[in-house]
């Protein structure tokens, strides 16, 4: 079961109420959406909780940053002075 299927099943289960006959609520066919990409999973985790336990957002941006000449922590020469970007840049 992927994440979208689990969310739809959880939403369906939340519709059942006490005092209602079992199995009498109307089931909804979830939309047939494609499985989330790893980037979408990270983005939705960050949006919903502020953290991502399975992946890191920078992993998805690293290739584009490398192609622009940005280097990661491991690519920085130890003897060179560090430049820090203040956010928001002023």
N, C-alpha and C positions, 0 to 999 in steps of 0.2 A: 504494500500500500504506500503510495507516495504522499507527500505533505498535503497536496490539494484534496485528495480523496479523504484523508484523515480529517481535515477541517470541515468538509461537507458532512461527513458522518457525525462529527461532534455537534455540528449545528442541528442536524436532524434529531439527534438524541436529546438535545436541549428543549425540543418542542413537546416532549412527553410531560404530562402534568399528573400530579397526584389526583386520584379520584376518576381518572379517565380510564376507560377500558383499554387493556393492553392491545397494542397493534391497531388502534382505531384512528390515529392521527394520519394525516395525508402525507405520504412520502413525496419528496421532490427529487426529480432526476437532476443530479448535478450537471452543470454544463461540461461538455467534453473538451476541456482545455488541455493544452500540452503540459507535460511535467515541467516544473520550474528548473531553470538553468542554475548552476552553482552561484553565478553572480546574483541572480534574482533571489535565491535563498539568503545570501548574505545581506542583500539590500533590505529584504523584508524583516529579517532578524534585527538588523540595526534600527529600522523604523519602529518596530513594535516594542523592542526591549532595550535598545541602546547597546547591546552586545551581540556578538556572534560566537557561539561555542564551537562550531565545526570548522570555520574557515576564517581567514583574515581579509578584509576588504582590499588591502594593498596588493595582495597576490594577483588580483584581476587587473590592476593598473600598472603593475611592474613592467610588463613588456612595452607598453606605450611610453612610460617614463624613461626606460632605457634607450628607446629609439630617439628620444629628445635630448639625450646626453645627461640625464639625471642619474646619479649613482645612489645606490642603497648604502646602508651602513657598512657592509662588507666591501664595497667598492671604493670607499673613501680612504685616501692615503693618510696614514697616522701622523705624518710630519706636517701636513698642510693645515693651516688654520681653518676652522669650521665657520661656515656662514649659516646663520640662522634666519629663517624667514619668520617675521612676526605676523601674526594673523589677528585681525585683518591688516593687510599691508597698507601702510599709510604713506 
